[in-house]
Amino acid sequence: MALETLSPDWEFDRLDDGSQKIHAEVQLKNYGKFLEEYTSQLKRIEDALDDSVGDVWDFSLDPIALKLLPYEQSSLLELIKTENKVLNKVITVYAALCCEIKKLKYEAETKFYNGLLFYGEGATDSSMVEGDCQIQMGRFVSFLQELSCFVTRCYEVVVNVVHQLAVLYTSNKNAPKIIETSGVHFQAMYEHLGELLTVLITLDEIIDNHATLKDHWTMYKRLLKSVHHNPSKFGIQEDKLKPFEKLLLKLECQLLEGMIFQACIEQQFDSLNGGVSVSKNSTFAEEFAHTLRTAFASVEAKLGEPSEIDQRDKYVGICGLFVLHFQIFRTVDKKFYKSLLDVCKKVPAITLTANIIWFADNFLIQKIPAAAKLLDKKSIHSVKTQRENFLQQRAQSLTKDMQSYYVFVSSWMTKMESILSKEQRMTKFSEDLSNRCNVFIQGFLYAYSLSTIIKTTMNLYMSMQKPMTKTSVKALCRLVELLKAIEHMFYRRSMVVADSVTHITQHLQYQALHSISVAKKRVISDKKYSEQRLDVLSALVLAENTLNGPSTKQRRLIVSLALSVGTQMKTFKDEELVPLQLVLKKLDLISELTERVRAQCDCCFLYWHRAVFPIYLDDVYENAVDSARLHYMFSALRDCVPSMMHARHLESYEVLLECYDKEIMEVLNEHLLDKLCKEIEKDLRLSVHTHLKLDDRNPFRVGMKDLAHFFFLNPIRFFNRFIDIKAYVTHYLDKTFYNLTTVALHDWATYSEMRNLATQRYGLSMTEAHLPSQTLEQGLDVLEIMRNIHVFVSRYLYNLNNQIFIERTSNNKHLNTINIRHIANSIRTHGTGIMNTTVNFTYQFLRKKFYIFSQFMYDEHIKSRLIKDIRFFREVKDQNDHKYPFERADKFNRGIRKLGITPDGQSYLDQFRQLISQIGNAMGYVRMIRSGGLHCCSSAIRFVPDLEDIVNFEELVKEEGLSEETQKAARQLDCVLSDLTRNFAEGTEYFKMLVDVFAPEFRSPKNMHLRNFYIIVPPLTVNFVEHSISCKEKLNKKNKSGAAFTDDGFAMVC
């Protein structure tokens, strides 16, 4: 374009000197060099980022997925273009109808099946209150109305398909022929019609098997009757009630009475106003019957074979079409009818969807009773006997089948990895593509076989209400794992599969085009032109044109319809037609490979058989070596989620999802995680306590389970969370060890050893408890002592030199002690504020004790003896050098016993000595609180480098111009450091406070009797010494009751 716009004046100057070519080559080389450098740079980045980045995808972690299904951008009218206008119209109409059927089928499978199936789920009988059933049905009525419209639409499409076929295959000789149909069989049309009839059969079966739906419907009708009697109470206008009742009646008749399919085939197919005649059309009846027999022959050959793909679904459609044929034309081919029934011996039951199973014999006998009467009862009964025998044989061979498939799938996965890891050889590109194509198809066939075995077996057991053995359950669960393994294999290799699928489809299209072009040349070379031959040629041209493009569903459908016309008049030889049909089948399968694999590996049906999950988990727990298979089972359980999203009977489908999530997690916790936690804890305890005489743990005698395999599992994805077994068990052990250490702090060393063992043996990353000090004898807490100070001072003895309290007596073989370190730990735990509270509490306790002390001193017997001793001491003090005579003190000590003794042999002076010791113990406790506080402060302030020179952080922060929050934090830090420094330097003189508080009261005139206390000290001391000697002598005796080696509480006071 640029050259054309040049001025004519420049034309003379255009010399081809080759410079432009050289310049282009240089640029091309530079561009090539740039690409190489850029590629190597990207490779380096990829390697540096992560080892896992590459062609292998992770099913549970990838945030994106690859969809290979091509979507058609052109309309059918644009695709179907030939010179033959009549053929164009025929193919367009049929293609449009087939597309419509596919859309209806998709809508039924996603929306209506799931909406009906999940009705009533998500609420247990115990959690449902009266009225919930009616509320659920009230929400569901709109869904039923949508279903009613859907069913009506299906009826219209069925009638239209029959009319369109009847018009083409007309027996009316007067009517003009649209196209020559003598050798034309539109197999695809009947297949699609069969699919639509299968949808209606499935809807009937779902509703027929849904007892909850019918019960709720009955209750809802009763509610409506109550509303009818008193509409104002419910705030409903009476004139709106009648139409609503009519609507409900229509819904019930159309949907809930099991007549959806029957109503469809009983429609008026003959046009009333002289339009299309169907029932009297013998040509159409013959064509219909011929196509049915042809379809059945191809289906029957593959049923139950390893190469079966979708023949079961087609068989259901054929049965539906057979009943439709009988209903329209009222003729029955007894031989064909018997052939249809004979299939039941090979395939006794077919799963339509989820847990809905369909028995062809019941269906055919019920829908065509006239033909059933022609058969003998023995043959009908033999079908039912065969069903029971089939289930029995299946149960026996299940384990063997599982082992066989285990080998098949494992070898297939190895082959898949091998073939996809190799680089494609350009010299043998076609061969490589064929190999890949065959491996992909083989994987799909295994998936189909596994899916069929699992669904048929599980649903048959449920339908026939027979119990499954544990062996069967385990085998079926293994098959589910294999099914998901196939899906994961395709997914892991998504990148290579996507690349290969594109090339394989192109290769298959090329093969098909080659076959068609050969046939086309043959038609063109024959010069005998006729309308029929022109139709064939136009059809082949249409097939060729359509194949030249992406392999979309619409294009493949048009090719199929075009070849129905194009294969007449022997345009293809037999040895050409079979390979072409095979290529087109492969093309269908490969073009929809990922979608078909996903559909076959979809384990949504497990929702209805989730009772097997606990047994499966028990098996996984017993065989920990295979614990990695949990990923596959949870992937299968996740398949239920998309279907649940179509539930319409609850406020939101999320309620159902939450209920399902909770149920599965409860089962997992009960049957695996909690058992695993308990077993690991038990193993750690027994290993740590090997010094005790325990049960025999020799693995050669009692066996051994290596549970460590569970901790090498990657986290399992379920809903929007990951289940990390290792983290779960670690958390359980951390929590248990911490809680038990806090209860019995002296066991901290044992639990620490168990933690280390858990790390060594199971690779668990345990968390340190970080409990205060972690000392072997943590002792009583300050708060505990404060609350029970009266018990503490009587049960513990004080040692003045070591500042330690020792328990007086104990039921155990050891005595508890409390020292400064314990007090410091408590202060660190509760904060320094606890110190003042404790001292205040102790001084209030001392006030009560001083009151008893005062009462004793005021007693007349004691007071009179003390006054006598004071008088005596004053008389002899000068002679005795101001020393109190021992004899006098001893005489007082002995004389006081005459006043009386307690049942355990203690005098009043002994009791007074105990009172003095308790007051001393309380003062010793206060002294220890002060020492503990200083100890705690010294531990806290050890991080301050120089106590004499502490910088002001607030000023430094202000100088730097930092934020207000930082200044506030710095101010707080300054306050903390100031408090710590002051407390560490000074401490608090608690005894000075004690004297300041009690001295004025003791010196008041009303407490004059307390001034005599000094004279009772000598006899008290004698009493204390005798008591101490007695306690120390008991240390050497067998009965150590009352033994003690220290009691400095007395010394604290005196």
Buried (B, 14 or more C-beta within 10 A) or exposed (E): EEEEEEEEEEEEEEEEEEEEEEEEEEEEEEEEEEEEEEEEEEEEEEEEEEEEEEEEBEBBEEEEEEEBEBEBEEEBEEBBEBEBEBBBEBBBBBBBBBBBBBEBBEBBBBBBBBBBBBBBBBBEEEEEEEEEBBBBBBBBBEBBBBBBEBBEBBBEBBBBBBBBBBBBBBBEEEEEBBBBBEBBBBBBBBBBBBBBBBBBBBBBBBBBBBEEBBEBBEBBBEBBEEBBEEBEEEEBEEEEBEEEBEBBEEBBEBBBBEBBBBBBBEBEBBEEEEEBBBBEBEBBBEBBBEBBBEBBEEBBEBBEEEEBBBBBBBBBBBBBBBBBBBBBBEEBBEEBBEBBBEBBBEBBBBBBBBBBBBBBBBBBBEBBEEBBEEBEEEEBEBBBEBBEEBBEEBBEEBBEBBEEBBEBBEEBBEBBBEBBEEEBEEEEEEEBBBBBBBBBBBBBBBBBBBBBBBBBBBBBBBBEEEEBEEEBBBBBBBBBBBBBBBBBBBBBBBBBBBBBBBBBBEBBBEBBBEBBEBBBEBBEEEEEEEEBBBBBBBBBBBBBBBBEBBBBBBBBBBBBBBBBBBBBBEBBEEEBBEEBBEBBEBBBBBBBBBEBBBBBBBBBBBBBBBEBBBBBBBBBBEEBEEBBBBBBBBBBBBBBBEBBBBBBBBEEBBBBBEBBBEBBBEBBBEBBBBBBBEBBBEBBBEBBEEEEEEEEEEEEEEEEBEBBBBBEBBBBBBBEEEBBBBBBBBBBBBEBBBEBBEEEBBBBEBBBBBBEBBEEBBEBEBBEBEBBBBBEEBBBBBBEBBEEBEEBBEBBBBBBEEBBBBBBEEEEEEEBBBBBBBBBBBBBBBEBEBBEEBBEBBBEBBEEBBEBBBEBBBBEEBBEBBEEBBEBBEEEEEEEEEEBBEEBBBBBBBEBBEEEBEEEEBBBBBBBBBBBBBBBBBBBBBBBBBBBBBBBBEBBBEEEEEEEEBEBBBEEBEEEEEEEEBBEBBBEBBEEBEEBBEBBEEEBEBEEBBEEEBEEEEEEEEBEBBEBBEBBBBBBBBBBEBBBEEBEEBEEEEEEEEBBEBBBBBBBBB
